[in-house]
Amino acid sequence: MRLWPILLSLILMALPMQATAGTSLAFQKRAEQLLRILAVPGGESDFFSTLFLDAVPTDRWRTIAADLRAQHGEPLSLGAVRTDSATAGQVEIRYERATVGFTLVVAPQAPNLVVGLHIVGARTANDNMDKVMAEIAALPGATAFAVARLNNGQPEMLRAHRADAQMAIGSSFKLYLLAELARATAARGRHWGDVIPLGPKSFSGRLMGWPDRAPMSLHSLATAMIAESDNSASDTLLVSLGRTKVDAMLAATGHASADKALPVLSTAEAFALKMPANADLRRRFETATPASRRALLLEAAARLTADKVDVGSVAEIPTAIDSIEWFASPRDMIGLLDWLRRRGGDALPIMAVNPGIAPADAKRWRYLGYKGGSEPGVMAMNMLAQGQGGQWYAISGSWNNPAARVEEGKFVALMTRAMNVLAEGAQ
């Protein structure tokens, strides 16, 4: 359920020796050699440190390099090299169809092997939004995508592909919990510093292993829910805020298809309903009205807890993504993002903790808030962005395929390209 950043690998280590002027020359040499190591297999042990290859074995590295070539063409030349210190800096490699940026870190000790390498973004040559949208539309399964300029009135759609299609959005639903928490704090019914006990627990996430009923502030829970997509944090907040109020937030932000989307499920409930042992509950839920679904959740609460979920059974193949999920269209999500822009208050810095795309691409924006979601067969990304000139935008995309897993990395790359194209003209 968490969205991972585009990381090749970044290995940080304590290096006790002082960097010298000679190390800068070694950095430049390794930067030049990066072109070759990306172009053809071989020589990895003379380029990478043992520390790096322990984390990213040679076969894995060669797969990553091959994937970059498949996506961007052959690497052609070394581009800009910028040093942050004698041992670390930014390196650009020009491929046939894009320029890819890397953070490179070398050891200060001879032979100055590479200890860290991190993809920080790609700029596609002659890219435009029409190209990106065509590639999104061509993905197997179903896709939906929209970009809007946000002003004082209704969002102004700039580009749209099936903008009103109700899509499975995974953990993107957690933005509705964040919005309800922002509403409650603005109304003084809650305060970000209020402390509540952690629970109910759910699978996946750092807080799953924390002590039961550990005291947590609402702000800490919200940050874990959005920045880390922690399921225990979101289920705790759903109980604390109240499902009825979270459901009402869908209407308040303009959700167009409440019958399909309500009630908002906890993560434990959603995946417990997908379990084979609960097939009877699932069939009833799928055909029920929102009111009947709420009654079913109360009636079957003991069967819909996280300990009833066999994570392995839903980790590999899409399971009931067209019926037991969280649903919204790109237009719905843009309305939610615009509500948060206007009324989110302290929720906006929480959304910016994890920008969802590589840091170099995120830095093109004055502000970038993000929440996405993923599970087998589902991928969704939602960004709220302010251009360097002050103009606000919202972008939302979803990819569903009930027949097979989706390629998360491919979708992240497409959405990153969309954000970069938008940033070029953002004012």
N, C-alpha and C positions, 0 to 999 in steps of 0.2 A: 504493500500500500504506500510505500514511500517512493518518492521520486528522487533518483540518484543524480548528482551533477555529472557533467561530461568530464570524467577524470580518467586519465590514462594511469598515472600513479604519481603521487608526491610523497616522497620518503624524506622525513625530517629526522635529523640526528644531531646530537651534540658533538661538535667538532672542536676539540680543545686547542688546536694549533692556530696561531694567528695567521691570517691570510697575508700573502706577500704580493709584490708587484708582478712576480713571475706567474702567480696564479691567474691573473687577468689574461696573460698570454695563453695559458692553458685553457681558460674558458673559451677564448676565441677559437682555439684549435678544436675543442670539442664541438663548438657550434658549427664549424665547417664540416666536421665528420658526421654530424647529425643527418645531413642530406644523404650521405651514402647509406647510413644504417636504416634510414627510412625507405630507401630505394630498392635494396636487394638484401636477401637473407645472408647472414654470415658475419663473423667478427664481433658478435655481441659481447663475448667475454673480455675482449680488449677495449670495449667502450663503456660498458656498464660495470658498476661495482658488484661484488657478491651480495651486498645488502639489497641492491635493486633487484638482482636476478632471483633472490630468494622470494621476494614479493611478487615479481612478474617474471616467471620462468621464460626461457628463450622461446619455447613454442608459443606461449601466450603473446609475447612481444611480436613475434612474426605475424601472428593473426591480426593483431592491432595494426601493424604497419600495412598489411595487405588490405585491411578494411579501409584505411585512409586512402590507399591507392584506388580502390574500387569506387570510393565516393568522390574523390577529387581529381583522379588521373595521376599520372606519374609526377613525382617530385622533380622539379627542373633546376632550381637554383636557391641559394641562400639569400634571404632578404635582409631586413633590418636586424641588427644585433644591438641590444641595449643592456648594459650592465647595471645591476642594482648594488653590487658589491664585487669584490675580487673573485667570488666563487659562485655568484648567482646572477641571473638576468633573464631577459626576454629574447627569444629567437624566432624569427619568421622564416618559414619555408614556402617558397612559391611552387604550388602544384599547377597542373595544366588548367584546372578549373577553379582554383581557389588559392588563397594565401592562408596558411594555418599558423597560428601562434603557439609557442610553447614557453613554459617556464623551465629553465635548465639550471641544475645545481650540480657543481663538481666538488669533489673532495679537495682540500687545500694541499694534501700530501701527494707527492709524486707517486704514481703516474697520473694523478688527477682524474680518476675514473668518475663517471656520472653516477651520482647518488640519488638524484631526483629528476623526474621529467613529468610535466603536467600540461595537458592541452588546455589552452585558455581561450580558444575561439577560432573561428574560420570565417573569412570574408570571401564569398563566392563572386567570381568575376562576372560582370554584366548581369547581376541578379535583379529581379524585380518581383513585385507581389503577384503578378499574374503567373509567373513561372512557379512560385512557391505554391500557390493555390492549385495549379494544375497537378503538381506532384502529390499534394495532399488528397485531392479528389481521386487520384489514380490508385491509392493504397487499397489493398484487398479488404473486403468487409465494407463498413460504412464509416464515413467521415463527415464532420461538420466543422465550420470555421467562420469566424467573423472578426473584423477589426472596426472599431468605432472611435471617432473623435468625441471627447466629452466636454460639453459646454454647460451652460446653466439650464438648458432645456433637456429634451430627450436626447440620448446618445445618437450621434450622426453616423450611420453605417458608411464606412469607406469601402469595404470589400466584404462579400458574404458568399459562403457556399453552404447551403442547407442550414441557414442561421436559425431556423425555427424547429429543427429536428430534435426531438427528445432523445438524448444520448445517455448511456451509462457514463458516469463521471468519477467513480471511485471516491477517493478521499477529498476531492474538490468540495464535497458537501460540507466539509468542516468550516468553510467560509461562512455558511449560514449560522453556525454556532458562534463564530467570531462576531458576526454582525449583531446577533441578539445580545451578546455580552456587551458590545459597544453601546447598543441602545439602552441596556439596563444601567450601565454606569453613567451614561449621560443623563438619565432620568433620576439618578441618585438612589436607585433601588439596590444597586450593587456598587462596590468599589474594587478597583483593580487589585488593591492590597488585601482584600478579604481572604481569609484562610479557611479552606474546607478540607475534609479528609479525602485522600486518594481512594477512588473506588466508585463503581465496580471496575475491576481489572479487565483488560482485554489482551488478546495475543498481539505480538509484534510491537516493538518499541522499547525504549530504555526504561520507562516507568513500570513495565510489567514485572521487573525484578525488584522494585522498591518495596519496602515494608507495607503491608496492608494498612490502610487508613493513615498513611503518612501525611502530615499537614502540608498543604500546598496552597500558595496564593493563586487567585484567579489569573493573574498575569503570567505566572510561571506555567500554569496549565495551558493557557492559550498559546504561549510561545512554543511549548513542546508540541502542541497539537498542529500548529501551522508550520513551524520551521523544521520539525522532525517527523511530522505526521504521526505522532504517537497516539495509538488507539486507546490506551488507558486514559490518557488526558481527555480525549474527545468524549469517551463514554461517561467519564466523571462529570464533565461540563454539561452533557445532555441531561443527565439526571438532575444536576444542581439548578440549571436554568429552567428546566421543565420542557418536555416535548411539545406541549401545546403552544408555548411561546416561540419555540424554534420553528414549529410548523407555520405559525403566523408570519414569521419573517419572510417565508417564501412569497406570500401574498404581498407583503409590504414592499418587497423589492421587484415585484412585477413578474413573478414566475407564471408562465402561461398555461401550465398543464398540471395543476395541483393534484388531480385525481391519480395520475401516474406516480407522482413524486411523494405523496403523503401516505402514512406518517413518515417522518424522518427516522430512519432506523439507527440504532447503535451499531457499532462495528460487530459486536458479539452477536446481536440479533441477526444481522444480515448474513453472516457466515454460518451461524447455527441453522438458519432456514435453508441453507444450501446443502446441509448434511443429508445423506441418504436416509438416516434414521428418522429424519423429520420431513420425509416426503409428503406425508399427509398434511402437515401444517403448511408446507410450501404450496400445495395445490389449493388449499383454502385461501391462503394469502393472495395468490395470483388472481383469483376471480372475485375477491371481496371489494367492497367499497372502502374508502378511507376510514369511515367510522367502524366498520366491521373489522378492519385490520387492527385498529387500536384495541378493540375488545379482544381480538385473538392474541395480541402481544401480552396483554395482562393475564389472560387465561393460561397461556403456555409459557409464562415467564421462567419457570423452573427448567424448561427444556431449551431455553434460548440464551444460555450463558456461555462464556468463553471456554469453560472447561468441557463443553460438549462439542467443541470444534476440533476436528482432525485437520490441522493445517495442511498436512501433506495431500489430502484429498482435493484441495482447491488450489494448490500451489502451482500445478503444472498445466492444467487445461481450463478453458473458460467454462464456468459453471453458472447457469441461470442468469447470465448478465443482461438478458432482455426482460427479466421479471423481478428478480430479487436484487435490488441495487439502489443507487441514488441517481436520480434522473434530472437533467436540465438541458436546455438548448444553449448554444452560444449566446443567443439574445438574452436568455434568462441570466446567464453568468455575467454578461456585460452590465445588465441592470444592477446586479448585486455588487459588482466592482464599483459602479458609479455611486451607489448608495454608500459604500464604504469610503469612497473618496470624499463625499460631502459630509458624512456623519460619523465616520469611523473613529476620529480622534486618535487615542493612543493605540488603536488597532493597526494603524498604518505602519509604525515602526516594527511591529511584530511581523507583518507581512513582508518586510524588507530584509529580515534576517537571512533567509534562504532565497536568493533571487531566481533559482530554478534553471538558470543558464550560466555559462562560463563567466567568471569575473570580468574578463576583458570586454565581453559583450554587454554585461550588465552596466559597466561604467560609462557606456554611451548615453545613459539616462541620468537625469538629475535625481529621479526617484524610480525605483522598480520594486513593486510588491508582487508576490507570487503565491499561488497554491495550485497544486496539481493532484493527480491521483492515478494509480495504476494497479492492476491485478491482471491475471491471465485473460487476454481478450479485450482489455480496457486500458486506454491511455487518455489522459486529459491534462491540459495545461491552461492556466488562466493568469494573465498578467495585467497589472494596473501600472501604467508608466507615465512619467512626466518628462517631456523633452527638455533639453537644455534651455530652450526659449520660454518654457513655462506651460506649453500646451499639454493637456492630459489626453491619454488614450487608454483604451481597454482592448485586449485581444484574448480570444478564447477559441480553443480547438479541442476536438475529441476524435478518437479513433476507436471503433468497436469492431470486433470480429468474433462472433460466437463459435466459429469453426477452428480457430487457431490462436496461439499467442501472437500478440503484436510485437513489432520490433521497436522497443522503447527508444533505443539510441537513434534510430532513423527519424522518429517523430520529434525528439528533442532537437535534432539537427534542423529539421524543417521549420519548427517554431522559432529556433534561434535565427535562422535566415529571415523569417518574417519580421522579427523584432529588429534585426539589423537594417533591413530595407526601410522599415518604418522610421528608424532612428535617423536615417540619412535625410529625410524630409521633415522631421519633427521640429517644431518651433516652440 
